[in-house]
Amino acid sequence: MNLTKAIEGKEYIIRAIETDDEEMDAFLFSLGCYSGEPITVVSRRKGGCTVSIKDARYNIDSQLAEAIII
């Protein structure tokens, strides 16, 4: 299941990042988004969602959310 199907307010553990784009992978890693890290969807909006990773909140688009496997 990817992050686009996550329930708001529930904490998940990231299992994998599935992307062939090295820049996207590096960007997500710089946010602290990698395997074994907890992530929570704070809210959803039309073009993506707001997530909480390591006590920080980020707005990510649906393309990034689809690459995050929980």
The first five atom37 places (N, CA, C, CB, O) and aatype in JSON, in Angstrom:
{
  "aatype": [12, 2, 10, 16, 11, 0, 9, 6, 7, 11, 6, 18, 9, 9, 1, 0, 9, 6, 16, 3, 3, 6, 6, 12, 3, 0, 13, 10, 13, 15, 10, 7, 4, 18, 15, 7, 6, 14, 9, 16, 19, 19, 15, 1, 1, 11, 7, 7, 4, 16, 19, 15, 9, 11, 3, 0, 1, 18, 2, 9, 3, 15, 5, 10, 0, 6, 0, 9, 9, 9],
  "atom_mask": [
    [1, 1, 1, 1, 1],
    [1, 1, 1, 1, 1],
    [1, 1, 1, 1, 1],
    [1, 1, 1, 1, 1],
    [1, 1, 1, 1, 1],
    [1, 1, 1, 1, 1],
    [1, 1, 1, 1, 1],
    [1, 1, 1, 1, 1],
    [1, 1, 1, 0, 1],
    [1, 1, 1, 1, 1],
    [1, 1, 1, 1, 1],
    [1, 1, 1, 1, 1],
    [1, 1, 1, 1, 1],
    [1, 1, 1, 1, 1],
    [1, 1, 1, 1, 1],
    [1, 1, 1, 1, 1],
    [1, 1, 1, 1, 1],
    [1, 1, 1, 1, 1],
    [1, 1, 1, 1, 1],
    [1, 1, 1, 1, 1],
    [1, 1, 1, 1, 1],
    [1, 1, 1, 1, 1],
    [1, 1, 1, 1, 1],
    [1, 1, 1, 1, 1],
    [1, 1, 1, 1, 1],
    [1, 1, 1, 1, 1],
    [1, 1, 1, 1, 1],
    [1, 1, 1, 1, 1],
    [1, 1, 1, 1, 1],
    [1, 1, 1, 1, 1],
    [1, 1, 1, 1, 1],
    [1, 1, 1, 0, 1],
    [1, 1, 1, 1, 1],
    [1, 1, 1, 1, 1],
    [1, 1, 1, 1, 1],
    [1, 1, 1, 0, 1],
    [1, 1, 1, 1, 1],
    [1, 1, 1, 1, 1],
    [1, 1, 1, 1, 1],
    [1, 1, 1, 1, 1],
    [1, 1, 1, 1, 1],
    [1, 1, 1, 1, 1],
    [1, 1, 1, 1, 1],
    [1, 1, 1, 1, 1],
    [1, 1, 1, 1, 1],
    [1, 1, 1, 1, 1],
    [1, 1, 1, 0, 1],
    [1, 1, 1, 0, 1],
    [1, 1, 1, 1, 1],
    [1, 1, 1, 1, 1],
    [1, 1, 1, 1, 1],
    [1, 1, 1, 1, 1],
    [1, 1, 1, 1, 1],
    [1, 1, 1, 1, 1],
    [1, 1, 1, 1, 1],
    [1, 1, 1, 1, 1],
    [1, 1, 1, 1, 1],
    [1, 1, 1, 1, 1],
    [1, 1, 1, 1, 1],
    [1, 1, 1, 1, 1],
    [1, 1, 1, 1, 1],
    [1, 1, 1, 1, 1],
    [1, 1, 1, 1, 1],
    [1, 1, 1, 1, 1],
    [1, 1, 1, 1, 1],
    [1, 1, 1, 1, 1],
    [1, 1, 1, 1, 1],
    [1, 1, 1, 1, 1],
    [1, 1, 1, 1, 1],
    [1, 1, 1, 1, 1]
  ],
  "atom_positions": [
    [[0.85, -1.18, 0.0], [0.0, 0.0, 0.0], [0.9, 1.24, 0.0], [-0.97, 0.0, 1.23], [1.9, 1.29, 0.72]],
    [[0.54, 2.23, -0.81], [1.33, 3.46, -0.81], [0.65, 4.54, 0.04], [1.54, 3.96, -2.25], [-0.47, 4.35, 0.53]],
    [[1.33, 5.64, 0.2], [0.88, 6.69, 1.12], [-0.43, 7.35, 0.69], [1.95, 7.74, 1.24], [-1.12, 7.94, 1.52]],
    [[-0.78, 7.26, -0.58], [-2.03, 7.88, -1.04], [-3.26, 7.19, -0.44], [-2.1, 7.83, -2.56], [-4.34, 7.78, -0.42]],
    [[-3.11, 5.97, 0.04], [-4.22, 5.23, 0.62], [-4.2, 5.23, 2.15], [-4.2, 3.8, 0.12], [-5.02, 4.56, 2.78]],
    [[-3.27, 5.97, 2.74], [-3.13, 6.01, 4.21], [-4.29, 6.77, 4.85], [-1.79, 6.65, 4.61], [-4.87, 7.68, 4.24]],
    [[-4.61, 6.4, 6.07], [-5.65, 7.05, 6.85], [-5.03, 8.25, 7.57], [-6.31, 6.06, 7.87], [-3.96, 8.14, 8.16]],
    [[-5.71, 9.39, 7.52], [-5.21, 10.59, 8.19], [-5.09, 10.36, 9.69], [-6.12, 11.78, 7.91], [-5.99, 9.79, 10.31]],
    [[-3.98, 10.81, 10.28], [-3.78, 10.74, 11.72], [-3.19, 9.43, 12.21], [0.0, 0.0, 0.0], [-2.81, 9.35, 13.38]],
    [[-3.09, 8.42, 11.39], [-2.53, 7.13, 11.79], [-1.06, 7.06, 11.42], [-3.31, 5.97, 11.14], [-0.66, 7.43, 10.31]],
    [[-0.24, 6.58, 12.36], [1.19, 6.47, 12.09], [1.5, 5.16, 11.39], [2.01, 6.58, 13.41], [1.0, 4.1, 11.77]],
    [[2.32, 5.24, 10.37], [2.75, 4.07, 9.6], [4.27, 4.01, 9.6], [2.2, 4.12, 8.14], [4.93, 5.02, 9.85]],
    [[4.81, 2.85, 9.33], [6.25, 2.68, 9.16], [6.52, 2.54, 7.66], [6.79, 1.43, 9.96], [5.88, 1.74, 6.98]],
    [[7.47, 3.3, 7.16], [7.82, 3.24, 5.74], [8.52, 1.92, 5.47], [8.72, 4.46, 5.32], [9.52, 1.6, 6.12]],
    [[8.01, 1.16, 4.53], [8.62, -0.11, 4.16], [9.64, 0.05, 3.04], [7.56, -1.11, 3.74], [10.67, -0.61, 3.03]],
    [[9.34, 0.94, 2.09], [10.23, 1.11, 0.94], [9.89, 2.4, 0.21], [10.14, -0.09, -0.02], [8.81, 2.97, 0.38]],
    [[10.84, 2.83, -0.6], [10.62, 3.93, -1.53], [10.75, 3.33, -2.93], [11.65, 5.13, -1.3], [11.83, 2.86, -3.3]],
    [[9.67, 3.33, -3.69], [9.68, 2.73, -5.02], [9.69, 3.81, -6.09], [8.47, 1.8, -5.22], [8.65, 4.37, -6.43]],
    [[10.87, 4.1, -6.61], [11.0, 5.05, -7.7], [12.28, 4.76, -8.48], [11.01, 6.5, -7.15], [13.27, 4.3, -7.92]],
    [[12.22, 5.03, -9.76], [13.41, 4.9, -10.6], [14.14, 6.24, -10.72], [13.02, 4.39, -12.0], [15.25, 6.31, -11.26]],
    [[13.52, 7.29, -10.22], [14.08, 8.63, -10.28], [15.04, 8.85, -9.1], [12.96, 9.7, -10.28], [14.6, 8.95, -7.96]],
    [[16.33, 8.94, -9.38], [17.33, 9.1, -8.32], [17.17, 10.42, -7.58], [18.72, 8.99, -8.9], [17.41, 10.49, -6.38]],
    [[16.78, 11.48, -8.3], [16.58, 12.78, -7.66], [15.44, 12.73, -6.65], [16.31, 13.86, -8.71], [15.54, 13.29, -5.56]],
    [[14.34, 12.06, -7.02], [13.21, 11.93, -6.1], [13.62, 11.12, -4.87], [12.02, 11.26, -6.81], [13.27, 11.49, -3.75]],
    [[14.35, 10.05, -5.09], [14.82, 9.21, -3.99], [15.71, 10.03, -3.05], [15.58, 7.99, -4.53], [15.57, 9.94, -1.83]],
    [[16.63, 10.8, -3.6], [17.53, 11.63, -2.79], [16.75, 12.71, -2.04], [18.6, 12.28, -3.68], [17.06, 13.01, -0.89]],
    [[15.74, 13.3, -2.69], [14.93, 14.32, -2.04], [14.17, 13.74, -0.85], [13.94, 14.93, -3.05], [14.17, 14.33, 0.23]],
    [[13.53, 12.6, -1.05], [12.79, 11.96, 0.05], [13.74, 11.59, 1.19], [12.05, 10.71, -0.46], [13.39, 11.74, 2.36]],
    [[14.93, 11.1, 0.85], [15.92, 10.76, 1.87], [16.31, 12.0, 2.66], [17.17, 10.11, 1.22], [16.49, 11.93, 3.88]],
    [[16.45, 13.15, 1.99], [16.83, 14.39, 2.67], [15.74, 14.86, 3.64], [17.12, 15.49, 1.64], [16.03, 15.58, 4.6]],
    [[14.5, 14.46, 3.39], [13.4, 14.79, 4.3], [13.35, 13.83, 5.49], [12.07, 14.75, 3.56], [12.62, 14.07, 6.45]],
    [[14.13, 12.76, 5.44], [14.1, 11.75, 6.5], [13.13, 10.64, 6.18], [0.0, 0.0, 0.0], [12.71, 9.9, 7.07]],
    [[12.79, 10.51, 4.92], [11.8, 9.54, 4.47], [12.53, 8.33, 3.87], [10.84, 10.17, 3.43], [12.9, 8.34, 2.7]],
    [[12.73, 7.29, 4.69], [13.39, 6.08, 4.23], [12.88, 4.89, 5.03], [14.94, 6.2, 4.36], [12.16, 5.07, 6.01]],
    [[13.24, 3.69, 4.63], [12.73, 2.46, 5.25], [12.94, 2.44, 6.76], [13.4, 1.24, 4.63], [14.01, 2.79, 7.26]],
    [[11.89, 2.03, 7.46], [11.95, 1.91, 8.91], [11.56, 3.16, 9.67], [0.0, 0.0, 0.0], [11.45, 3.13, 10.9]],
    [[11.34, 4.24, 8.97], [11.01, 5.53, 9.6], [9.5, 5.68, 9.73], [11.61, 6.72, 8.79], [8.78, 5.37, 8.79]],
    [[9.0, 6.17, 10.89], [7.56, 6.41, 11.01], [7.12, 7.63, 10.22], [7.17, 6.58, 12.48], [7.87, 8.6, 10.1]],
    [[5.9, 7.58, 9.68], [5.33, 8.68, 8.92], [3.83, 8.75, 9.2], [5.6, 8.51, 7.39], [3.17, 7.72, 9.34]],
    [[3.3, 9.96, 9.27], [1.88, 10.17, 9.52], [1.32, 11.15, 8.5], [1.64, 10.7, 10.96], [1.92, 12.19, 8.24]],
    [[0.18, 10.81, 7.91], [-0.52, 11.74, 7.03], [-1.35, 12.66, 7.91], [-1.41, 10.98, 5.96], [-2.29, 12.21, 8.57]],
    [[-0.99, 13.94, 7.93], [-1.68, 14.91, 8.76], [-2.98, 15.36, 8.1], [-0.78, 16.12, 9.05], [-4.02, 15.44, 8.75]],
    [[-2.91, 15.67, 6.8], [-4.1, 16.07, 6.07], [-3.92, 15.79, 4.59], [-4.42, 17.57, 6.3], [-2.8, 15.59, 4.11]],
    [[-5.03, 15.78, 3.88], [-5.02, 15.56, 2.43], [-5.54, 16.8, 1.74], [-5.86, 14.33, 2.04], [-6.36, 17.54, 2.28]],
    [[-5.04, 17.0, 0.54], [-5.57, 18.05, -0.32], [-5.58, 17.52, -1.72], [-4.75, 19.37, -0.22], [-5.08, 16.43, -1.98]],
    [[-6.16, 18.27, -2.64], [-6.37, 17.77, -3.99], [-5.1, 17.28, -4.68], [-7.0, 18.86, -4.83], [-5.1, 16.21, -5.29]],
    [[-4.0, 18.03, -4.58], [-2.78, 17.69, -5.29], [-1.79, 16.85, -4.51], [0.0, 0.0, 0.0], [-0.71, 16.56, -5.02]],
    [[-2.11, 16.46, -3.28], [-1.16, 15.68, -2.48], [-1.6, 15.62, -1.03], [0.0, 0.0, 0.0], [-2.79, 15.51, -0.73]],
    [[-0.61, 15.69, -0.12], [-0.94, 15.61, 1.29], [0.15, 16.26, 2.14], [-1.15, 14.14, 1.7], [1.26, 16.53, 1.67]],
    [[-0.18, 16.48, 3.41], [0.77, 16.98, 4.38], [1.14, 15.8, 5.26], [0.19, 18.17, 5.23], [0.27, 15.12, 5.79]],
    [[2.45, 15.57, 5.42], [2.92, 14.44, 6.22], [3.81, 14.93, 7.35], [3.67, 13.43, 5.35], [4.41, 16.0, 7.27]],
    [[3.87, 14.13, 8.39], [4.75, 14.41, 9.52], [5.83, 13.33, 9.56], [3.95, 14.46, 10.87], [5.54, 12.14, 9.66]],
    [[7.08, 13.79, 9.46], [8.24, 12.89, 9.53], [9.23, 13.51, 10.5], [8.89, 12.67, 8.1], [9.64, 14.66, 10.32]],
    [[9.62, 12.77, 11.53], [10.61, 13.26, 12.51], [10.25, 14.64, 13.05], [11.99, 13.3, 11.87], [11.09, 15.54, 13.01]],
    [[9.04, 14.81, 13.55], [8.59, 16.07, 14.15], [8.61, 17.26, 13.21], [9.44, 16.38, 15.34], [8.63, 18.4, 13.67]],
    [[8.6, 17.03, 11.92], [8.52, 18.11, 10.93], [7.36, 17.79, 9.98], [9.87, 18.27, 10.13], [7.02, 16.62, 9.77]],
    [[6.76, 18.83, 9.42], [5.66, 18.63, 8.48], [6.07, 19.09, 7.1], [4.39, 19.39, 8.95], [6.71, 20.13, 6.94]],
    [[5.68, 18.31, 6.11], [6.01, 18.61, 4.72], [4.77, 18.43, 3.86], [7.16, 17.72, 4.21], [3.97, 17.52, 4.1]],
    [[4.62, 19.28, 2.87], [3.59, 19.11, 1.85], [4.23, 18.37, 0.69], [2.98, 20.49, 1.38], [5.23, 18.83, 0.13]],
    [[3.67, 17.23, 0.34], [4.21, 16.46, -0.78], [3.11, 16.25, -1.81], [4.78, 15.08, -0.29], [1.93, 16.17, -1.47]],
    [[3.5, 16.17, -3.07], [2.51, 15.96, -4.12], [2.17, 14.48, -4.24], [3.03, 16.51, -5.47], [2.81, 13.64, -3.6]],
    [[1.18, 14.18, -5.05], [0.72, 12.79, -5.16], [1.77, 11.87, -5.77], [-0.55, 12.73, -6.0], [1.8, 10.68, -5.46]],
    [[2.64, 12.4, -6.62], [3.7, 11.58, -7.22], [4.68, 11.09, -6.14], [4.47, 12.39, -8.29], [5.08, 9.92, -6.15]],
    [[5.05, 11.97, -5.2], [5.91, 11.57, -4.09], [5.18, 10.59, -3.17], [6.38, 12.8, -3.3], [5.76, 9.61, -2.72]],
    [[3.91, 10.87, -2.9], [3.14, 10.0, -2.0], [3.01, 8.59, -2.58], [1.74, 10.59, -1.76], [3.04, 7.62, -1.82]],
    [[2.88, 8.47, -3.89], [2.77, 7.16, -4.52], [4.06, 6.36, -4.42], [2.36, 7.31, -5.97], [4.04, 5.13, -4.45]],
    [[5.2, 7.04, -4.3], [6.49, 6.36, -4.23], [6.78, 5.81, -2.84], [7.61, 7.31, -4.65], [7.65, 4.96, -2.68]],
    [[6.06, 6.3, -1.83], [6.29, 5.89, -0.43], [5.4, 4.69, -0.13], [5.99, 7.06, 0.57], [4.17, 4.81, -0.13]],
    [[6.01, 3.55, 0.13], [5.28, 2.32, 0.42], [5.25, 2.1, 1.93], [5.93, 1.1, -0.3], [6.28, 2.1, 2.6]],
    [[4.01, 1.91, 2.45], [3.85, 1.7, 3.9], [3.3, 0.33, 4.19], [2.92, 2.77, 4.5], [3.09, -0.02, 5.35]]
  ]
}
